[in-house]
Amino acid sequence: MKTTSTSAQSAVVSPVILRQTEHIRLVFYPMLVENPHDRRCCVKGTFIYERRLANQQWARYETIPLSALKAGEGYKLELKSEELLKFFEYVQPLYGLVKEAGIPRGQKDWINVKGSVAAFLKVNNNDLATFLNAHPQDAASSLSKILNWLSTAPKAGEVASQITQLDPQSLPNLNAVIGLSAVKEALSYWEQNQRNPSERFWQDALSDRAFVLSQVFAYPVVKIGERMYVGGKRLEDKGGGVVDFVQKIKSTGSVVLIEIKTPQTLLLGSLYRDDVYPLHNDVSGAIAQVLKYRQTFMNEFHKLVAGKPGWVLGEPRCLVIAGNVASELKNEHMRNSFELHRERLQGITLMGYDELFERLRCMVTLLEGTEMQSDDDIPF
């Protein structure tokens, strides 16, 4: 319902339609008033019949005052049982509104919260903590719903500003808990889907969890976009490069170009000779592709970022994510060949999906204060 103040002691409330046909309706127009004789008597109103005009607008029926009635005449207003219930359910909460908030000033929107939700909003901190500690699943479900609402709410900024007024010592703990949960979710997602061979699947997975890619470098980076054009179209408007992800180093504005394959992509080709393995064609192709993207981006840098401050050309760093190092490289010769190849790549970081997510596992270990299982688990 909506309230609009008409004075310091009164406010009109949006009406409730009790009965409606194609041409006629019965409407109750409530008003909140400050009654100096009995503060409980704070609601009054008027029942009005309205008729639909040719322009589809509703107009009030003309009425006559009771003083104009003659002997034997009278008024009769009958409400059906469902109409009376609707009237009661709409008007009854108005008394509680005035009791708790007084006569509202200005124009405001109100939502009538019933039952368990209303009880939840009124519970004190100690009782709430006791309940949530005993029902952690309900706590997680409730928090998820609130965060989903906050991410799309029209007045999310106002709510967020109120959250910052919490105890400053509790905010880092809250951030750490939520951040750690997001990291654990990403690890669980990887463990459940590491055999998925769809490149589009991993494009979406990493897009939804952009913080995973930020763990690759030793300096803070931010995601700029995905499937982004980096130049290279010919005169006939054909060709051109579209890189999987673009990130930017926060401190310098330098660009990072990211090309991904899948965890099922083979890293090495067949044995060549003397225990030497070449890179697999798919990996070599991904490296060549991202190098081409870097070249076209540098050639067309000023056209691509014209008018956008905070970008530095330099020589963009490149990242290729492909394969599963631990599961594919089964012997020392394969691991040695792979390291020889990627150590000598200039300006390109080649990394397996398992190595990428293992960095998250190390982060969890660090934040939780637990120990790694063995030195062999450390990915860097």
C-alpha positions as CSV (number, residue, x, y, z in Angstrom):
1,M,0.0,0.0,0.0
2,K,1.0,3.6,-0.5
3,T,0.5,6.4,2.1
4,T,0.5,10.1,1.2
5,S,0.4,12.6,4.1
6,T,-2.3,15.4,3.9
7,S,-1.2,17.1,7.1
8,A,0.9,16.5,10.2
9,Q,-2.0,14.6,11.7
10,S,-3.4,12.6,8.7
11,A,-2.4,10.6,5.6
12,V,-4.5,9.0,2.9
13,V,-3.9,5.3,2.0
14,S,-4.1,3.7,-1.4
15,P,-7.7,2.3,-1.8
16,V,-8.8,-1.3,-1.8
17,I,-11.2,-2.6,-4.4
18,L,-13.8,-4.8,-2.6
19,R,-16.0,-5.6,-5.6
20,Q,-15.7,-5.1,-9.3
21,T,-17.7,-5.9,-12.4
22,E,-17.1,-4.7,-16.0
23,H,-18.9,-1.3,-15.3
24,I,-19.2,-0.9,-11.5
25,R,-16.9,-1.3,-8.5
26,L,-17.0,-0.8,-4.8
27,V,-13.9,0.8,-3.3
28,F,-12.9,1.6,0.2
29,Y,-10.7,4.7,0.7
30,P,-8.8,4.6,4.0
31,M,-7.3,7.5,5.9
32,L,-4.9,7.5,8.9
33,V,-5.6,10.1,11.5
34,E,-4.2,11.1,14.8
35,N,-7.1,11.0,17.3
36,P,-6.4,13.0,20.4
37,H,-9.2,11.4,22.3
38,D,-8.2,7.8,21.7
39,R,-5.0,7.0,19.8
40,R,-6.2,3.5,19.1
41,C,-9.0,5.0,16.8
42,C,-6.5,6.0,14.1
43,V,-8.2,4.7,10.9
44,K,-11.3,6.0,9.1
45,G,-12.5,5.8,5.6
46,T,-15.2,6.0,3.0
47,F,-17.0,3.4,0.9
48,I,-17.6,4.6,-2.7
49,Y,-19.3,3.2,-5.7
50,E,-17.6,4.0,-9.0
51,R,-18.6,3.5,-12.6
52,R,-16.4,3.0,-15.7
53,L,-16.6,5.8,-18.2
54,A,-16.2,5.5,-22.0
55,N,-12.6,6.5,-21.7
56,Q,-12.0,3.5,-19.3
57,Q,-11.5,5.9,-16.3
58,W,-13.5,5.3,-13.1
59,A,-15.8,8.1,-11.8
60,R,-17.6,8.3,-8.5
61,Y,-21.4,8.0,-8.3
62,E,-23.2,11.1,-7.2
63,T,-24.5,10.8,-3.7
64,I,-27.0,12.6,-1.6
65,P,-26.6,13.5,2.1
66,L,-28.4,11.4,4.8
67,S,-30.2,14.6,5.8
68,A,-32.0,14.6,2.4
69,L,-33.7,11.2,3.2
70,K,-37.5,11.2,3.5
71,A,-39.6,9.0,5.7
72,G,-39.5,5.4,4.6
73,E,-36.2,5.9,2.7
74,G,-32.7,4.6,3.7
75,Y,-29.3,3.4,2.6
76,K,-28.2,-0.2,2.5
77,L,-24.6,-1.4,2.0
78,E,-24.2,-5.1,1.9
79,L,-20.7,-6.8,1.9
80,K,-20.4,-10.4,0.9
81,S,-18.3,-12.6,3.2
82,E,-15.2,-12.6,0.9
83,E,-15.5,-8.8,0.6
84,L,-15.7,-8.3,4.3
85,L,-12.6,-10.5,4.8
86,K,-10.7,-8.6,2.2
87,F,-11.7,-5.3,3.9
88,F,-10.6,-6.6,7.3
89,E,-7.3,-8.0,6.1
90,Y,-6.5,-4.7,4.4
91,V,-7.5,-2.3,7.2
92,Q,-6.4,-4.3,10.3
93,P,-2.6,-3.8,9.6
94,L,-3.1,-0.1,9.3
95,Y,-3.6,0.1,13.1
96,G,-0.3,-1.6,13.7
97,L,1.4,0.7,11.2
98,V,0.3,3.8,13.0
99,K,1.2,2.2,16.4
100,E,4.8,1.5,15.3
101,A,5.5,4.4,12.8
102,G,2.9,7.1,13.7
103,I,1.3,9.0,10.9
104,P,3.7,8.7,7.9
105,R,5.1,11.8,6.5
106,G,5.5,12.4,2.7
107,Q,4.8,9.6,0.3
108,K,5.8,6.1,1.2
109,D,5.3,2.5,0.1
110,W,4.5,-0.2,2.6
111,I,4.5,-4.0,2.4
112,N,2.4,-6.0,4.8
113,V,4.7,-8.8,6.1
114,K,2.9,-11.7,7.7
115,G,3.5,-14.7,9.9
116,S,7.0,-16.1,10.2
117,V,8.6,-13.3,8.2
118,A,7.2,-10.7,10.6
119,A,8.4,-12.7,13.6
120,F,11.9,-13.1,12.1
121,L,12.2,-9.3,11.6
122,K,11.3,-8.7,15.2
123,V,13.6,-11.3,16.9
124,N,16.5,-10.0,18.9
125,N,20.1,-10.7,18.1
126,N,20.7,-13.3,20.8
127,D,17.6,-15.4,19.9
128,L,18.5,-15.1,16.2
129,A,22.0,-16.3,16.8
130,T,20.8,-19.2,18.9
131,F,18.4,-20.3,16.2
132,L,20.9,-19.9,13.3
133,N,23.6,-21.8,15.1
134,A,21.2,-24.6,15.6
135,H,20.0,-24.5,11.9
136,P,23.0,-23.6,9.7
137,Q,21.3,-24.8,6.6
138,D,18.4,-22.4,7.2
139,A,21.0,-19.7,7.8
140,A,22.7,-20.3,4.5
141,S,19.4,-20.4,2.6
142,S,18.3,-17.2,4.1
143,L,21.6,-15.4,3.5
144,S,21.6,-16.6,-0.1
145,K,18.1,-15.1,-0.7
146,I,19.1,-11.8,0.9
147,L,22.3,-11.6,-1.2
148,N,20.4,-12.4,-4.4
149,W,18.0,-9.6,-3.6
150,L,20.8,-7.2,-2.7
151,S,22.5,-7.8,-6.1
152,T,19.4,-6.7,-8.0
153,A,17.6,-4.3,-5.6
154,P,16.9,-0.8,-6.9
155,K,18.1,0.6,-3.5
156,A,21.0,-1.8,-3.0
157,G,23.4,1.1,-2.5
158,E,21.4,2.5,0.5
159,V,21.3,-1.0,2.1
160,A,25.1,-1.5,1.5
161,S,25.8,1.9,3.2
162,Q,23.9,0.7,6.3
163,I,25.9,-2.5,6.4
164,T,29.1,-0.5,6.5
165,Q,27.9,0.9,9.8
166,L,28.2,-2.5,11.5
167,D,31.0,-3.1,14.0
168,P,34.2,-2.4,12.0
169,Q,35.9,-5.4,13.7
170,S,33.2,-7.8,12.4
171,L,33.3,-6.7,8.7
172,P,36.7,-8.3,7.9
173,N,35.4,-11.6,9.5
174,L,32.3,-11.4,7.4
175,N,34.3,-10.7,4.2
176,A,36.6,-13.6,4.9
177,V,33.8,-16.1,5.5
178,I,32.0,-15.1,2.3
179,G,35.2,-15.0,0.3
180,L,36.3,-18.4,1.6
181,S,32.9,-19.9,0.8
182,A,33.2,-18.6,-2.8
183,V,36.6,-20.2,-3.2
184,K,35.4,-23.5,-1.8
185,E,32.5,-23.5,-4.1
186,A,34.8,-22.9,-7.1
187,L,37.0,-25.9,-5.9
188,S,34.0,-28.1,-5.6
189,Y,32.8,-27.1,-9.0
190,W,36.1,-28.0,-10.5
191,E,36.2,-31.4,-8.8
192,Q,32.7,-32.2,-10.0
193,N,33.2,-31.0,-13.6
194,Q,36.9,-31.5,-14.5
195,R,36.0,-34.1,-17.1
196,N,33.7,-31.8,-19.0
197,P,35.0,-31.4,-22.6
198,S,33.0,-28.3,-23.5
199,E,35.0,-25.1,-24.0
200,R,31.8,-23.0,-23.8
201,F,31.1,-24.6,-20.4
202,W,34.5,-23.5,-19.1
203,Q,34.1,-20.1,-20.6
204,D,30.9,-19.6,-18.6
205,A,32.3,-21.3,-15.5
206,L,35.4,-18.9,-15.4
207,S,33.2,-15.9,-16.3
208,D,31.0,-16.6,-13.3
209,R,34.1,-17.0,-11.1
210,A,36.4,-14.3,-12.4
211,F,38.4,-14.3,-9.1
212,V,39.8,-17.7,-10.1
213,L,41.7,-16.2,-13.1
214,S,43.0,-13.4,-10.8
215,Q,45.1,-16.0,-8.8
216,V,47.4,-16.6,-11.8
217,F,49.5,-13.4,-11.3
218,A,51.3,-12.0,-8.3
219,Y,49.6,-8.6,-8.7
220,P,45.9,-7.6,-8.6
221,V,44.0,-7.8,-11.9
222,V,40.4,-7.1,-12.8
223,K,38.2,-8.6,-15.4
224,I,37.3,-6.3,-18.2
225,G,35.2,-8.6,-20.4
226,E,34.9,-11.9,-22.2
227,R,34.7,-12.9,-25.9
228,M,36.2,-9.4,-26.7
229,Y,37.2,-8.1,-30.1
230,V,40.9,-7.2,-30.2
231,G,41.2,-6.0,-33.8
232,G,42.3,-7.5,-37.1
233,K,39.3,-7.0,-39.4
234,R,40.0,-6.6,-43.1
235,L,38.5,-4.0,-45.5
236,E,35.6,-6.4,-46.3
237,D,34.7,-6.5,-42.6
238,K,35.8,-10.1,-42.2
239,G,38.3,-11.7,-39.9
240,G,39.3,-10.2,-36.6
241,G,40.2,-11.7,-33.3
242,V,38.0,-12.5,-30.4
243,V,39.9,-13.5,-27.2
244,D,38.2,-15.5,-24.5
245,F,38.9,-13.0,-21.6
246,V,40.6,-9.6,-21.2
247,Q,41.9,-8.5,-17.8
248,K,43.7,-5.4,-16.7
249,I,46.4,-5.0,-14.1
250,K,44.9,-2.5,-11.6
251,S,48.1,-0.7,-10.7
252,T,49.4,0.0,-14.2
253,G,46.5,-0.5,-16.6
254,S,48.4,-3.0,-18.7
255,V,46.4,-5.7,-20.5
256,V,46.2,-9.4,-20.0
257,L,44.8,-11.6,-22.8
258,I,43.5,-15.0,-21.8
259,E,42.8,-17.9,-24.2
260,I,41.2,-21.1,-22.7
261,K,40.8,-24.7,-23.9
262,T,39.4,-27.4,-21.7
263,P,40.7,-29.7,-19.0
264,Q,40.5,-32.5,-21.5
265,T,42.8,-30.8,-24.0
266,L,46.0,-32.8,-24.4
267,L,49.1,-31.0,-23.5
268,L,51.7,-33.1,-25.2
269,G,51.8,-34.9,-28.5
270,S,53.2,-38.4,-29.2
271,L,56.7,-39.4,-28.2
272,Y,59.2,-37.9,-30.6
273,R,62.5,-39.6,-29.7
274,D,64.8,-40.1,-26.8
275,D,62.0,-39.4,-24.3
276,V,61.2,-36.0,-25.8
277,Y,57.6,-34.9,-26.3
278,P,56.4,-31.9,-28.3
279,L,53.5,-29.8,-27.3
280,H,50.2,-31.0,-28.6
281,N,48.8,-29.3,-31.7
282,D,45.8,-27.9,-29.8
283,V,48.1,-26.2,-27.2
284,S,50.5,-25.0,-29.9
285,G,47.5,-23.6,-31.8
286,A,46.2,-21.8,-28.7
287,I,49.6,-20.2,-28.1
288,A,49.8,-19.1,-31.8
289,Q,46.3,-17.7,-31.6
290,V,46.9,-15.6,-28.5
291,L,50.1,-14.3,-29.9
292,K,48.2,-13.2,-33.0
293,Y,45.6,-11.5,-30.7
294,R,48.4,-9.7,-28.9
295,Q,49.9,-8.5,-32.2
296,T,46.6,-7.2,-33.6
297,F,45.7,-5.6,-30.2
298,M,49.0,-3.7,-30.1
299,N,48.6,-2.6,-33.7
300,E,45.1,-1.2,-33.1
301,F,45.4,-0.3,-29.5
302,H,44.7,3.4,-29.9
303,K,41.6,2.8,-32.0
304,L,40.3,0.1,-29.6
305,V,40.6,2.1,-26.4
306,A,40.2,5.6,-27.8
307,G,38.8,7.9,-25.1
308,K,39.1,5.3,-22.3
309,P,41.5,6.5,-19.6
310,G,43.6,4.1,-17.5
311,W,44.9,1.8,-20.3
312,V,48.6,1.3,-21.0
313,L,49.8,-0.4,-24.2
314,G,53.1,-2.0,-23.1
315,E,53.3,-5.6,-24.3
316,P,50.1,-7.4,-23.1
317,R,50.7,-10.5,-21.0
318,C,49.1,-13.7,-22.4
319,L,47.7,-16.6,-20.5
320,V,46.7,-20.0,-22.0
321,I,44.8,-22.4,-19.8
322,A,44.5,-26.0,-21.0
323,G,44.6,-29.6,-20.0
324,N,45.2,-31.3,-16.7
325,V,48.9,-31.5,-15.8
326,A,48.7,-34.0,-12.9
327,S,46.5,-36.5,-14.8
328,E,48.3,-36.4,-18.1
329,L,52.0,-36.1,-17.3
330,K,52.5,-39.5,-15.8
331,N,56.3,-39.8,-16.0
332,E,59.4,-37.7,-15.5
333,H,60.1,-37.4,-19.2
334,M,56.7,-36.0,-20.0
335,R,56.9,-33.5,-17.1
336,N,60.4,-32.5,-18.1
337,S,59.3,-31.9,-21.7
338,F,56.3,-29.8,-20.7
339,E,58.4,-27.6,-18.4
340,L,61.1,-27.1,-21.1
341,H,58.4,-25.9,-23.4
342,R,56.5,-23.5,-21.1
343,E,59.6,-22.1,-19.4
344,R,60.8,-20.8,-22.7
345,L,57.6,-19.1,-23.8
346,Q,58.2,-15.3,-23.9
347,G,55.4,-13.3,-22.4
348,I,53.0,-16.3,-22.3
349,T,52.0,-18.2,-19.2
350,L,50.8,-21.8,-19.9
351,M,48.9,-23.4,-17.1
352,G,46.8,-26.5,-16.6
353,Y,43.3,-26.3,-15.1
354,D,44.4,-28.4,-12.1
355,E,47.3,-26.0,-11.4
356,L,44.9,-23.0,-11.6
357,F,42.4,-24.5,-9.1
358,E,45.2,-25.9,-6.9
359,R,46.2,-22.3,-6.2
360,L,42.7,-21.8,-4.8
361,R,43.2,-24.9,-2.6
362,C,46.4,-23.3,-1.2
363,M,44.5,-20.2,-0.5
364,V,41.9,-22.2,1.5
365,T,44.7,-23.9,3.4
366,L,46.3,-20.5,4.2
367,L,43.0,-18.9,5.4
368,E,41.9,-21.9,7.5
369,G,45.3,-22.4,9.0
370,T,45.6,-26.0,8.0
371,E,48.5,-27.8,6.5
372,M,49.1,-29.1,3.0
373,Q,49.1,-32.9,2.7
374,S,52.6,-32.9,1.2
375,D,55.2,-30.7,-0.6
376,D,54.1,-32.4,-3.8
377,D,50.8,-30.7,-3.6
378,I,52.3,-27.2,-3.9
379,P,51.7,-26.0,-7.5
380,F,54.3,-23.2,-7.5
